[in-house]
């Protein structure tokens, strides 16, 4: 576990006014507390805290305090418990520092780091990571910077559960052993739309006594006897028209 130092000063004033003055000076108010420590009001340089959090351990870094005006605070080992940040400027507003007892276990969230390239993903599968971090219990000195999981041999349909994750001695994951951390899903298959069968409207039933409609191409009505059909008169040909032989 990575360790760093942080210089702090004991402060006597509290409230919004003194807090604003500290921030104008580039410092932020902080409070130190723990299972064996009464709350202590502190102040610290904002950039010093930002540098401490840039380590690989991030918020789980072990911080050794150095206080010029309070020897009792010096050499205490703490972790960042809570940090208030301005949503617009991203400047720190207030920090809670939790004192650690080095021979007592604590619980912290540790990020998951994936290593390798899954066989199943190369074949078109989809890697679904259910959890990005896991909560562990261990001594402060044993806090891992991250939990590494090798996914090289994962095929489509394979999963990694809590029980499959190797950890160093003294570190325990606080979760059910069969909890799924990640899995490789089969690629989604688009279903073809079903063929739509167009239904023809039912033919209207012929009503009794109704005359059937005449259809194109149907046989001509039978003519009554004695009626001679007159043919249309021949069209007279104009002058110069050639007489048909």
SVG drawing of the C-alpha trace seen along z (x, -y; Angstrom):
<svg xmlns="http://www.w3.org/2000/svg" viewBox="-90 -35 96 56">
<polyline fill="none" stroke="black" stroke-width="0.4" points="0.0,0.0 1.3,-3.4 2.0,-5.9 2.4,-9.7 2.7,-12.6 0.4,-15.5 1.2,-18.7 -1.7,-20.0 -2.3,-22.8 -4.4,-22.7 -7.3,-25.3 -9.3,-26.8 -12.1,-28.6 -15.0,-26.9 -18.0,-28.1 -18.6,-29.5 -16.6,-32.7 -13.3,-31.1 -13.8,-28.4 -14.1,-31.0 -11.0,-32.8 -9.0,-29.5 -10.2,-28.8 -9.1,-32.3 -5.7,-31.4 -5.6,-28.1 -6.3,-26.0 -9.3,-24.0 -10.9,-23.1 -10.6,-19.4 -11.6,-17.3 -9.7,-14.3 -11.6,-11.5 -11.4,-7.8 -12.4,-5.0 -9.8,-6.1 -9.6,-9.9 -11.9,-12.7 -12.6,-15.1 -9.7,-17.5 -10.1,-20.6 -7.4,-20.9 -6.6,-22.9 -4.4,-21.8 -3.2,-23.0 -5.6,-22.0 -2.9,-21.1 -1.1,-18.9 -4.2,-16.8 -4.7,-16.7 -1.2,-15.4 -1.8,-12.7 -4.9,-11.5 -3.0,-11.2 -1.2,-8.0 -2.2,-4.6 -4.0,-3.9 -6.3,-7.0 -8.7,-7.5 -7.2,-4.4 -3.8,-5.8 -2.3,-5.7 -1.5,-9.3 0.9,-10.2 0.1,-13.5 2.7,-16.1 1.6,-18.9 4.0,-21.6 1.7,-23.1 0.4,-19.9 2.8,-17.0 -0.1,-14.7 -1.4,-14.8 1.9,-14.2 2.7,-10.7 -1.0,-9.6 -1.9,-7.5 -5.2,-8.4 -7.3,-7.7 -9.6,-10.1 -13.1,-9.3 -15.1,-12.0 -14.3,-14.9 -16.6,-17.8 -15.9,-19.2 -17.4,-22.3 -19.4,-20.9 -18.5,-23.8 -14.9,-24.7 -13.9,-21.2 -12.1,-22.8 -12.0,-21.0 -14.2,-22.5 -13.8,-20.2 -12.1,-16.9 -12.8,-14.2 -9.7,-12.3 -10.2,-8.9 -7.5,-7.7 -6.4,-4.1 -5.4,-1.6 -2.7,0.4 -3.5,3.7 -7.2,3.5 -8.9,4.6 -10.9,2.0 -13.3,2.3 -12.6,0.3 -13.8,0.3 -11.1,1.5 -11.2,1.0 -11.2,4.0 -8.5,4.1 -9.0,6.4 -6.0,7.9 -5.9,9.5 -8.3,10.0 -11.0,12.5 -11.2,15.3 -15.0,15.0 -14.8,11.3 -12.5,12.0 -15.2,14.4 -17.8,11.7 -19.0,12.1 -19.8,9.2 -18.0,8.6 -20.4,7.5 -18.7,6.3 -21.3,6.4 -19.1,4.6 -16.3,2.1 -15.1,2.4 -15.3,4.8 -15.4,4.2 -12.6,5.9 -11.7,6.4 -8.0,6.4 -5.4,4.6 -4.5,1.1 -1.0,2.2 -2.6,5.0 -5.1,2.9 -4.6,3.7 -4.3,0.9 -6.6,2.9 -8.0,6.4 -6.6,7.9 -8.6,10.4 -7.1,12.2 -9.8,12.6 -7.6,14.1 -9.2,17.6 -12.8,16.5 -15.0,18.0 -18.6,17.1 -20.8,18.2 -18.0,18.1 -18.2,16.0 -16.0,14.9 -17.4,15.1 -16.0,13.9 -14.8,17.4 -12.7,17.4 -10.6,14.3 -7.2,15.0 -6.3,12.7 -3.2,12.4 -3.4,13.7 -5.2,11.5 -7.5,9.9 -11.2,11.0 -13.9,9.9 -17.1,9.0 -19.6,10.5 -21.3,13.9 -18.9,16.4 -21.2,17.0 -21.6,13.3 -21.0,12.7 -18.3,10.1 -18.2,10.4 -19.4,12.6 -19.0,13.0 -22.4,13.0 -23.2,14.4 -23.6,11.8 -27.1,10.6 -28.9,12.1 -31.5,9.9 -34.7,11.7 -36.2,11.5 -39.6,10.1 -42.4,12.6 -43.9,12.6 -47.2,10.7 -50.0,12.6 -52.5,10.2 -56.0,11.4 -58.4,11.0 -61.8,9.6 -64.5,12.2 -66.7,12.1 -70.1,10.6 -72.9,13.1 -75.3,12.8 -78.6,11.5 -81.8,13.3 -83.4,11.6 -80.5,9.3 -79.2,9.2 -75.7,10.4 -73.3,7.7 -72.1,8.0 -68.4,8.8 -66.1,7.8 -65.7,10.6 -69.0,12.2 -71.2,13.7 -73.7,11.2 -77.3,11.4 -79.5,13.6 -81.4,11.4 -85.2,11.9 -86.3,13.7 -87.1,11.5 -84.9,8.7 -82.2,8.0 -79.2,6.1 -78.5,3.2 -74.9,2.7 -73.5,-0.9 -73.6,-2.6 -70.3,-2.5 -68.2,-5.5 -68.1,-7.4 -64.6,-7.7 -63.4,-11.2 -62.2,-12.1 -58.9,-10.7 -59.4,-7.8 -58.2,-4.5 -61.0,-2.0 -60.4,1.2 -60.2,4.1"/>
</svg>
